[in-house]
């Protein structure tokens, strides 16, 4: 499928699952003021975000550093002013890369499973859903929905609240308390055994 065809399926999904969330919220991300939900203008802007977000570059972090953090580090760990400046820069680099890693993880998964009919809902265009797949059994349409997280501690409480009571599955790549990975669960969810940590890291290196 090309991106136009994928977006048409996303539109179909959003219409068929308009009551997916118990809070009555719209399935498509709706951040456009004075734009009617599912209007031509709304869909045009959502589609633009869906396509343009495929090309993702990390940006420098604009958050102003908290001076108290570095005062603590300097005193507690006996660091010089020069060392503190290096720590600040390193911290900002790590923060700017976090979103890029999450995006690249989704891009890697899509590169493997798109042939199986999975659609990457890039650009956060669906609430709490990163991948969907349309399946049919007789006359019945069955939708699979999946949210991707990089770590088992990545999902915040508001996201859990939105997902609770829905058929949206959540998968995370790595465990935060031990050096281990969770790809076997993804094999079961997506019915594809070609996904692996080794291949993800190779994909990431090639992207960089």
Backbone as a ProteinNet text record, in pm:
[ID]
protein_1_A
[PRIMARY]
XXXXXXXXXXXXXXXXXXXXXXXXXXXXXXXXXXXXXXXXXXXXXXXXXXXXXXXXXXXXXXXXXXXXXXXXXXXXXXXXXXXXXXXXXXXXXXXXXXXXXXXXXXXXXXXXXXXXXXXXXXXXXXXXXXXXXXXXXXXXXXXXXXXXXXXXXXXXXXXXXXXXXXXXXXXXXXXXXXXXXXXXXXXXXXXXXXXXXXXXXXXXXXXX
[TERTIARY]
83.3	0	87	40.3	107.6	43.4	97.2	48.8	-96	-135.6	-274.4	-369.7	-333.7	-417.3	-420.8	-305.7	-301	-389.9	-386	-465.7	-615.1	-654.1	-795	-840.6	-752	-786.5	-792.9	-704	-708.4	-839.7	-884.1	-1014.2	-1127	-1123.5	-1225.7	-1224	-1104.2	-1090.5	-1151.7	-1122.1	-1168.9	-1320.8	-1381.8	-1528.2	-1592.3	-1538.1	-1595.7	-1573	-1473.2	-1438.4	-1453.4	-1550.8	-1566.4	-1604.5	-1656.3	-1691.1	-1593.3	-1471	-1371.1	-1338.4	-1325.5	-1281.2	-1400.2	-1391.1	-1503.8	-1537.3	-1440.3	-1467.4	-1536.9	-1565.6	-1634.4	-1544.4	-1414.1	-1319.6	-1307.6	-1272.3	-1255.1	-1132.2	-1137.1	-1025.6	-909.5	-941.3	-837.4	-794	-663	-615.2	-683.9	-735.5	-812.7	-754.7	-658.5	-592.3	-609.7	-712.6	-733.3	-852.8	-828.2	-935.4	-1019.9	-1149.2	-1245.7	-1247.2	-1213.4	-1218.8	-1307.3	-1407.6	-1502.5	-1436.1	-1462.3	-1404.6	-1447.3	-1348.4	-1368.3	-1416.5	-1409.1	-1436.9	-1321.7	-1341.2	-1235.6	-1110	-1130.5	-1015.3	-940.9	-1017.4	-957.1	-875	-934.6	-866.9	-744	-753	-640.1	-520.5	-546.8	-438.8	-382.1	-470.8	-425.6	-339.9	-382.8	-308.4	-170.9	-165.2	-38.1	59.3	8.4	91.4	134.8	43.8	70.6	187.1	187.3	290.5	421.4	411.7	534.9	611.5	542.2	609.8	697.1	683.1	768.6	915.3	937.6	1073.7	1096.1	1171.4	1183.9	1329.9	1357.9	1492.9	1483.8	1575.4	1572.9	1620.3	1560.3	1593.1	1657.8	1729.9	1790.8	1681.1	1706.2	1609.9	1603.3	1482.1	1466	1441.6	1423.2	1397.3	1518.4	1493.9	1601.9	1642.9	1771.2	1815.7	1782.5	1751.5	1722.5	1855.3	1888	2017.3	2037.8	1929.8	1942.9	1997.6	1962.5	2012	2163.8	2218	2362.6	2438.1	2371.8	2432.4	2447.3	2343.2	2347.1	2458.7	2462.5	2564.7	2704.6	2722.5	2854.9	2900.1	2810.8	2847.6	2856.9	2756.5	2749.2	2863.2	2894.8	2994.8	3126.3	3137	3260.5	3310.1	3223.7	3256.1	3300.7	3387.8	3431.8	3328.7	3343	3252.3	3262.3	3383.1	3403.1	3333	3342.6	3276.2	3123.9	3073.5	2929.4	2879.7	2955.9	2915.1	2907.3	3002.2	2998.9	2875.3	2843.8	2726.7	2598.7	2590.1	2472.3	2453.2	2560.8	2552.2	2515.3	2575.1	2545.9	2399.9	2350.4	2211.4	2115.7	2144.5	2059	2062.8	2179.9	2190.2	2101.3	2108.8	2027.7	1878.9	1838.2	1696.8	1649.2	1733.7	1693.3	1684.2	1758.8	1761.4	1644.8	1587.1	1483.2	1366.3	1314.7	1202.2	1243.7	1365.8	1414.8	1422.4	1464.1	1472	1331.8	1234.4	1098	1042.7	1069.2	1023.9	1091.3	1222.1	1296.7	1253.4	1217.7	1166.7	1038.7	947.8	824.1	853.3	947.1	982.8	1042.4	1125.4	1183.5	1074.1	984.4	876	794.9	764.1	686.4	760.1	890.9	968.3	959.2	930	921.7	778.1	680.7	543.7	446.8	489.5	397.2	346.2	430.6	390.4	278.5	260	155.6	23.9	21.9	-100.5	-106.8	0.3	2.6	30.1	-40.1	-24.8	33.1	138.8	203	127.8	63.7	-13.6	79.4	173.3	277.1	217.3	289.7	243.3	144.7	133.1	39.7	-101.5	-144.6	-275.2	-390.4	-361.1	-463.8	-430.6	-530	-507.8	-458.4	-341	-286.6	-269.3	-262.7	-247.3	-137.5	-40.4	69.1	57.6	-5.9	-23.6	-165.9	-222.1	-350.2	-338.7	-427	-435.5	-581.5	-626	-763.5	-766	-848.3	-866.8	-1015.1	-1047.3	-1188	-1209.2	-1321	-1365.8	-1508.8	-1523.7	-1655	-1694.4	-1809.3	-1856.4	-1813.5	-1740.7	-1704.3	-1564.2	-1551.7	-1421	-1364.8	-1240.2	-1172	-1051.2	-1043.9	-933.2	-836.4	-709.2	-604.6	-540	-511.5	-457.4	-341	-236.7	-115.9	-49.3	-13.2	66	207.8	307.4	448.4	514.9	589.4	669.9	811.7	907.2	1046.7	1084.8	1022.3	1059.6	934.9	947.7	831.7	785.9	866	825.1	796.1	773.7	751.8	607.6	512.3	371.3	329.6	278.8	235.1	92.7	50.5	-78.9	-196.2	-184.3	-293.7	-313.2	-201.4	-210.1	-274.8	-237.7	-298.2	-447.6	-485.8	-626.6	-706.7	-648.9	-716.2	-731.5	-627.8	-625.9	-710.2	-730.3	-802.3	-944.3	-984.5	-1117.7	-1132.4	-1022.3	-1023.5	-946.1	-961	-884	-743	-698	-564.4	-459.5	-370.4	-259.3	-142.7	-59.8	60.7	182.2	286.1	411.6	526.5	621.7	742.8	865.1	968.3	1089.9	1181.1	1209.3	1311.6	1257.2	1321.1	1289.8	1380.3	1323.7	1400.5	1482.4	1448.1	1516.3	1611.7	1618.8	1712.3	1750.1	1865.1	1911.7	1848.1	1727	1653	1553.7	1506.5	1418.8	1292.8	1194.4	1058.7	1006.5	1094.9	1054	962.2	974.1	889.2	741.8	707.7	568.7	521.6	610.7	572.5	554.3	635.7	617.6	474.6	427.7	294.9	184.1	203.9	101.3	90.2	206.4	206.6	222	238.4	252.7	368.1	482	600.5	724.1	803.4	920.6	1049.7	1040.1	1160.8	1206.4	1126.4	1159.7	1256.7	1364.8	1463.3	1541.2	1602.3	1685.4	1805.9	1867.2	1984.7	1951.1	1838.8	1800.7	1756.4	1695.1	1657.9	1782.8	1884.2	2005.5	2077.5	2076.1	2134.6	2057.2	1925.9	1841	1871.6	1885.8	1916.4	2052.8	2151.6	2285.5	2283.7	2208.7	2199.5	2130.5	2028.2	1958.2	2050.3	2128.7	2220.5	2329.3
-120	0	125.3	229	357.5	437.2	557.3	633.8	679.9	710.5	749.3	635	515.1	398.5	370.2	386.3	365.2	466.7	591.1	693.6	668	614.5	581.3	475	380.8	278.2	340.1	434.5	505	582	645.7	714.5	615.8	500.6	398	352.4	333.2	292.6	396.1	522.5	628.9	641.8	615.2	621.2	501.5	382.2	261.3	251.8	320.7	310.9	444.8	524	658	652.6	538.7	524.6	433	426.8	336.9	371.1	499.5	539.7	566.7	518.8	533	677.7	769.7	909.9	981	906.3	966.3	1050.5	1043.4	1123.2	1073.3	1163	1127.4	1037.7	946.2	854.5	927.3	1005.5	1085.4	1195.9	1220.8	1331.5	1459.1	1534.3	1652.4	1773.7	1837.7	1953.1	2077.1	2075.3	2184.2	2267.8	2385.4	2471.6	2519.8	2529	2579.9	2497.4	2369.9	2279.9	2161.5	2137.2	2031.2	1894.2	1809.4	1674.8	1597.2	1535.8	1456.9	1540.1	1672.8	1757	1744.1	1791.5	1784.8	1857.6	1972.6	2049.6	1973.3	1913.8	1836.4	1719.7	1642.7	1526.3	1567.5	1678.7	1727.1	1758.9	1824.2	1861.4	1738.4	1647.1	1524.4	1442.6	1432.7	1355.9	1418.6	1550.5	1620.4	1584.9	1581.6	1545	1399.2	1313	1169.5	1145.7	1217.3	1197.5	1266.1	1393	1469.5	1417.2	1353.7	1304.2	1181.9	1122.3	1008.2	1051	1176.8	1230.1	1306	1246.1	1299.4	1327.4	1448.2	1484	1535.2	1488.8	1538.5	1683	1758.6	1899.7	1922.4	2032.5	2066.1	2092.8	2051	2071.4	2219	2272.2	2415.4	2443.2	2336.4	2354	2414.6	2516.6	2580.3	2487.5	2455	2363.2	2414.7	2323.9	2358	2372.2	2493.8	2521.8	2441.4	2414.8	2343.7	2202.5	2139.4	2004.5	2004.5	2102.7	2105.5	2155.8	2236.8	2273.7	2148.8	2066.5	1941.4	1849.4	1830.4	1742.2	1794	1924.1	1983.5	1958.8	1980.5	1964.9	1817.8	1739.8	1599.9	1517.7	1541.3	1459.6	1534	1653.2	1731.2	1753.4	1813	1841.1	1986.2	2009.2	2145.7	2213.2	2343.2	2415.9	2363.1	2329.3	2276.7	2141.7	2056.8	1926	1940.9	2038.6	2063.6	2105.1	2185.2	2226.8	2106.7	2014.5	1892.5	1809	1798.9	1723.1	1785.5	1918	1987.5	1954.3	1964.7	1938.3	1793	1702.6	1559.9	1529.8	1591.9	1572.2	1619.2	1734.8	1787.9	1699.1	1642.7	1551.3	1429.6	1372.3	1253.9	1284.8	1401.3	1438.6	1455.5	1515.1	1539.2	1410	1307.2	1180.5	1089.2	1107.7	1017.1	1004.5	1116.7	1112.5	1047.8	1072.6	1014.7	862.5	810.6	665.3	604.2	666.8	616.7	615.7	722.2	730.7	624	606	508.4	365.8	340.9	209.1	178.3	274	254.2	237.1	315.9	307.4	170.6	119	-14	-120.9	-115.9	-214.6	-209.2	-88.7	-71.6	-130.5	-114.2	-165.3	-316.6	-383.2	-529.7	-578.9	-509.8	-564.7	-498.4	-396.6	-330	-427	-521.7	-622	-711.9	-716.1	-798.5	-722.2	-596.3	-517	-423.9	-419.2	-326.5	-185.6	-88.3	51.8	130.5	204.1	290.4	423.3	453.9	577.8	689.9	723.6	820.9	959.3	1038.2	1173.3	1181.5	1074.3	1071.3	1109	1058.6	1099.9	1021.8	911.1	838.1	842.6	853	860.5	726.6	726.6	609	488	509.4	399.6	434.5	344.6	366.4	278.8	162.7	70.6	15.3	0.8	-68.9	-171.8	-270.1	-368.2	-408.1	-405	-443.1	-587.9	-668.3	-808	-834.9	-935.1	-969.8	-1118	-1147.2	-1285.1	-1293	-1348.8	-1349.1	-1206.7	-1163.6	-1026.8	-930.7	-982.1	-900.8	-842	-713.5	-646.5	-647.9	-690.6	-695	-601.5	-512.2	-416.7	-454.6	-464	-480.8	-344.7	-314.6	-183.7	-203.2	-126.1	-144.3	-11	5.1	119.9	73	149.5	113.2	204.2	144.7	220.4	166.2	253.3	210.6	133.7	166.5	104.8	72.5	-20.2	-59.2	51.4	156.4	268.1	394.2	377.4	492.9	541.6	452.2	490.1	566.9	688.2	767	729.6	781.6	742.3	788.3	903.9	951.7	862.3	812.6	721.9	590.1	538.6	415.2	432.2	549.8	577.2	576.7	635.4	638.9	497.9	416.6	282.2	182.1	206.9	112.8	89.9	-37.1	-70.3	-74.8	-57.6	-64.8	-189.2	-230.1	-344.6	-308.2	-187.1	-144.3	-219.9	-289.3	-356.8	-260.3	-281.9	-200.7	-292	-254.6	-330.5	-235.5	-282.5	-204.4	-284.6	-212.8	-277.6	-330.7	-249.5	-286.2	-279	-359.7	-354.7	-251.3	-170.7	-62.9	-110	-225.8	-271.8	-388.2	-434.5	-542.3	-531.8	-586.6	-578.3	-690.8	-665.1	-765	-693.5	-766	-706.2	-790.6	-732.7	-786.7	-823.5	-858.2	-879.3	-1000.6	-1100.6	-1219.2	-1182.4	-1089.5	-1045.7	-980.2	-905	-839.6	-942	-1047.5	-1156	-1211.2	-1230	-1286.5	-1189.8	-1061.6	-962	-941.4	-930.6	-897.5	-1020.2	-1135.2	-1260.6	-1251.7	-1200.3	-1186	-1207.7	-1308.4	-1343	-1279.6	-1190.9	-1129.4	-1007	-961	-843.3	-883.1	-806.4	-841.1	-718	-726.4	-617.6	-596.5	-704.1	-693.8	-619.5	-653.7	-589.3	-444.6	-418	-279.1	-191.9	-241.1	-162.1	-140.6	-241	-224.2	-117.6	-121.7	-22.5	117	130.4	258.3	310.6	224.5	265.9	315.1	246.2	288.7	423.6	447.9	576.5	689.5	663.8	768	795.7
0	0	0	-68.4	-56.9	56.7	85	199.4	182.1	59.6	35.1	71.5	31.5	61.8	211.8	275.7	420.8	493.1	447.3	514.8	497.5	385	364.2	464.7	495.7	594.8	734.7	762.3	890.9	904.4	796.8	796.9	826.9	759.7	781.3	927.5	980.5	1120.5	1214	1190	1278.9	1276.5	1161.8	1150.8	1220.5	1197.1	1255	1405.7	1454.6	1596.9	1668.8	1625.3	1683.5	1831.7	1877.4	2019.4	2092.7	2042.2	2099.7	2244.9	2273.9	2406.9	2498.9	2622	2714.6	2747.6	2730.2	2760	2644.2	2537.5	2424.1	2336.1	2360	2282.3	2140	2051.5	1911.6	1895.4	1798.6	1775.2	1708.1	1605.2	1541.2	1635.8	1642.5	1724.1	1676.6	1769.7	1732.4	1803.2	1738.1	1798.7	1711.9	1628.2	1533.8	1577.8	1627.3	1675.2	1557.4	1582.4	1484.4	1355.9	1368.5	1253.1	1289.5	1208.6	1238.2	1225.1	1323.2	1324	1199.3	1130.4	1009.3	889.2	901	785	685.9	564.5	463.1	510.7	575.1	623.9	733	823.1	931.8	876.1	786.1	729.1	648	579	499.5	589	702.2	793.8	865.2	904.2	969.2	872.7	748.7	647.8	623.8	619.9	601.1	713.5	836	951	943.3	901.4	885.6	789	677.7	575	612.8	655.1	681.3	801.7	895.9	1016	987.6	868.6	834.3	827.1	791.4	787.8	917.6	1008	1144.2	1175.9	1220.6	1265.2	1407.6	1492.3	1629.6	1633.4	1724.1	1736.9	1872.2	1881.8	2009.5	2112.6	2235.1	2342.4	2376.4	2382.1	2409.7	2558.4	2638.3	2780.5	2850.6	2931.5	3006.9	3121.6	3132.9	3238.6	3378.1	3468.2	3607.2	3681.2	3719.1	3781.9	3909.3	3983.6	4110.8	4090.4	3977.3	3948.6	3941.1	3874.6	3852.6	3975.4	4058.4	4187.1	4272.7	4274.3	4351.4	4299.9	4168	4108.9	4141	4128.4	4153.1	4296.7	4392.8	4533.5	4573.9	4531.7	4573.7	4515.5	4388.1	4319.7	4295.5	4356.7	4352.9	4208.9	4128.6	3989.2	3972.5	3876.9	3845.7	3755.1	3738.2	3648.7	3505.9	3464.6	3329.2	3312.6	3414.3	3408.4	3406.8	3480.6	3483.6	3345.3	3273.9	3139	3044.7	3057.9	2976.4	3010.6	3140	3184.5	3129	3131.1	3076.2	2928.6	2852.3	2708.5	2681.9	2758.8	2740.9	2774	2879.4	2919.5	2809.8	2751.2	2644.7	2520.5	2491	2377	2400.1	2519.5	2551.4	2541.9	2591.2	2586.2	2442.2	2357.8	2219.1	2139.7	2183.6	2110.2	2149.2	2267.3	2316.2	2218.7	2171.8	2077.5	1946.7	1904.8	1779.5	1789.2	1904	1922.3	1913.6	1978.4	1973.4	1832.1	1758.4	1618.9	1533.6	1552	1472.2	1505.5	1631.2	1669.9	1591.3	1584.4	1509	1359.6	1309.6	1167.8	1134.2	1225.5	1205.6	1201.7	1298.6	1303.3	1174.3	1129.7	1005.9	885.7	881.5	768.1	756.8	868.3	870.3	849.4	911	914.5	816.9	743.5	650.9	544.9	507.6	407.4	459.3	591	651	669.3	623.8	634.8	753.9	834.5	947.6	895.3	950.3	910.4	1026.6	998.2	1097.9	1099.8	1210.4	1223.7	1268.5	1183.2	1215.1	1240	1317.4	1347.2	1461.9	1538.7	1652.5	1609	1492.9	1441.1	1503.3	1571	1645.7	1794.2	1876.3	2020.6	2074.2	2134.6	2203.4	2112	1981.7	1886.1	1786	1771	1676.5	1552.6	1565.9	1452.8	1453.8	1333.9	1320.4	1207.2	1212.2	1103.9	1086.6	963.5	930.8	884.7	951.3	911.6	894.5	816.6	795.5	823.8	886.3	907.2	855.8	736.9	673	637.9	689.9	666.3	776.6	873.5	989.9	975.4	1007.4	1008.8	1150.1	1161.6	1290.7	1283.7	1381	1386	1497.5	1463.2	1564.4	1588.5	1714.2	1751.6	1847.9	1827.4	1909.3	1938.5	2063.8	2106.3	2135.2	2089.5	2104.9	2207.5	2299	2394.9	2393.1	2417.5	2415.4	2541.3	2653	2780.1	2862	2956.6	3037.3	3131.3	3147.8	3232.6	3151.3	3020.5	2932.8	2931.9	2957.2	2947.6	3071.8	3053.3	3168.4	3209.7	3323.1	3380.2	3293.3	3228.2	3144.5	3023.1	2967.1	2852.7	2894.6	3011.1	3062.4	3082.4	3132	3157.5	3027.4	2921.7	2791.8	2736.4	2749.3	2691.1	2769.4	2898.4	2984.2	2931.7	2923.6	2877.9	2726.9	2655.3	2508.4	2464.3	2337.4	2288.2	2241.9	2273.8	2232.4	2313.8	2245.3	2313.3	2325.5	2427	2444.7	2449.6	2373.9	2376.5	2405.8	2486.6	2512.5	2470.6	2430	2376.8	2486.7	2587.1	2685.3	2827.7	2915.2	3057.1	3123.8	3211.8	3273.7	3393.6	3451.6	3573.2	3549.4	3426.1	3394	3246.6	3211.7	3072.9	2992.4	2947.7	2871.9	2781.4	2680.3	2580.3	2563.7	2497.9	2502.4	2362.9	2270.6	2132.1	2113.7	2201.2	2188.2	2197.2	2286.4	2296.9	2167.7	2102.7	1977.1	1866.4	1867.1	1769.4	1779.4	1903.1	1923.9	1882.3	1912	1879.1	1728.7	1661.7	1519.1	1429.2	1492.2	1417	1316.6	1366.5	1282	1369	1334.9	1415.3	1366.2	1265.5	1208.7	1286.2	1381.3	1461.1	1572.6	1588	1691.1	1733.5	1851.2	1901.8	1811.1	1768.1	1680.6	1551.8	1490.6	1365.6	1386	1500.9	1530.4	1542.7	1614.4	1631.2	1498.5	1411.8	1277.5	1200.1	1209.1	1141.7	1193.9	1325.1	1387.5	1341.2	1339.3	1294.9	1151.3	1065.6	925.3	912.7	996.9	994.4	1036.5	1140.1	1189.5	1087.5
[MASK]
++++++++++++++++++++++++++++++++++++++++++++++++++++++++++++++++++++++++++++++++++++++++++++++++++++++++++++++++++++++++++++++++++++++++++++++++++++++++++++++++++++++++++++++++++++++++++++++++++++++++++++++++

